[in-house]
Amino acid sequence: MATVTKKELIDRISERTQAKRVTVKRIIQTFLDEVTKELCERNNRLEFRDFGVFETRTRASRVAQNPKTLERVDVPAKRTVKFKMGRLMRENLCTSAAKS
């Protein structure tokens, strides 16, 4: 499985849309900044129809164990982002898995 970077996405979108790379880069960065702001600062749920839903969840604090020393460690509660894929993504993922 290959990793696709933001730069590669910008190049692909720029080629497909014939838009300037600088413009595409600014749009993508603004989009990512807004997603981050909605999730982290405003604690809102983001829903993109047929693509998926992003929402924040709070993990409870817990006691973990260091595997090397077997020492107990308190892990504080923290917020995390959950993604649930939408219908089209699920269908495309299932059809591409069946082809493999």
C-alpha positions, 0 to 999 in steps of 0.5 A, a space after each residue: 500500500 502506497 502513501 499519497 502525500 498532500 503535494 501529490 494530491 495537489 498535483 493530481 487535482 491541478 492536472 485534472 482541473 487545469 487550475 494553477 497549482 498555487 490555487 489548488 494548494 490554497 484551496 486544499 489547505 483552507 479546506 483542511 484548516 476548516 475541517 480541523 477548526 470544526 472538529 477541534 475548536 467548535 466540536 462539530 460533526 462533519 458530514 460529507 454525503 456518500 463520502 463519510 462522517 468525521 466526529 470527535 469522541 472522548 476516550 475515558 482515562 484508564 490505567 495501562 501497563 508498561 510492557 517492559 517494566 510492568 509498571 502501572 501508568 495512568 493514561 488521561 482522558 483524551 479527544 480523538 477523531 472518528 471517521 465513518 465511511 459513507 455509502 459510495 466509499 463503502 461500495 467502492 471499497 467493497 468492489 475494489 476488494 472483490 477484484 483483488 
